[in-house]
Amino acid sequence: MAIEYAKILGRYISEGLSENEEVFIKETLKKLIEQEIDMLEKEKERYKREMGKFEEKYSLKSEKFLKKFDSGEIGDDLDFFEWYASVDSYSRVEKRQRVLMENLKFDYAMGQCTAS
């Protein structure tokens, strides 16, 4: 599991690093985080497109749909379950992306990530 590798890396770092090792690890982790943020952004875009198709088809914004779906005001058509899955997936991906960006400033224009 990834968490186990993170723990190993944490233990390794806590033993002390040379300046070169610290720079290497920091830059490597920044690149991994940048790549993950980019991948999550692409996932969000895909879910946003899926949600947009349903919004157009049913002339209803996803936020309103979600309220109606959750309250049982809307039918149990397969489309509605797929729409719900798209909204839910978008939300989960957005939360994951936010976790990565919480303590990082990510500048898409510069393509760089800096610790805050």
N, C-alpha and C positions, 0 to 999 in steps of 0.2 A: 504494500500500500504506500501511496505517496507520503502520508503522514509519517511513516516510519523512516523514510529517507530524509525528510525534513528534520526529524529528531536526531538522526545520525549527523547531519550537517551542522545542526545546532551544537551538538557535543564537540564536534571537530573544531568549530569556530571558537568555542569557549576555552579550548586549550591554548589559544593564542595563534595568531597568524603573522607572517611577515607582511610587510607593506605590499609587496607584489601579489602575494596570495589573496590578501584582502581586496585589492583592486580587481583581480581576476574574478573572484567569487561575486563581488558586488556587481560588476559589469555583466557577468553571465546571468545572474538572477534578474537584473533589470531587463535584459533582453527577453528572458523567458516571460516575465510579467507583461512586457510590451506586446509580445506575440499573443499571449492569452487574452489581453484586453482587445486586441484587433480581432481575434477569432470570435470572442463574445460579441463584439459589435456587429460582425457579419451575421451571427446567429440572430441577434435582435432585429436586424434588417429583414431577415427571412421571415421571422414571426410577424413583424410589422406588415409585410406584404400580404401574408396569409390573412391577418386580421382585416386589412384594407379590402380584400376581396369580399369578405363576409359583410363588412360595413356597407359596401356599395350594393351588394345583393339585397340586403335587408333594410337599407336606408336607416341604419342605426349605428351610433358610435359604440365602440367596444365597452366603454365604461358603463353606458346605459344598459347594454346587453347583459353585462356581468351582473348588475343589480337585479335585472328581471330574471335572469337565469337562477341566481342564488335564492330569489324569493319565490321561485316556482311559477312566475307569471308567463313564462315562455314554454313552448312545447318541448317534446323530447325527440325532436327530429335529429338525425345523425349530424347534420350540419351544425347544430347548436353545440353538440358535444365536441366536435372538431374545433369550432370557434373557441369554446371554453379552454380546450387544451392549448390552443395557440396563445390565448391571453395569459394563461397560467405559466406556460413555458417562457413567454416573453418576460414576465415578472421575475421568474426564478433566475433567468440569465442576467437580467438587469441587476438583481441583488448580488449575484456572484461578481459581476463586473465592478460594482460599487465597493465590494470588499477589497478588491485589488487596488482600486484607485483611492481608497480612504486616506492613506498616508503617503500617497504619491501624487505628484503633479504631472499629469500626462499632457504633453503638448503635441497634438496630432500634426500641427503644421511643421513643427521641427522634428517630429519623430523621435523625441527624446523623453525620458522619464527621469525625474529627479526626486529624491527623498525630501519630504517637507520637515 
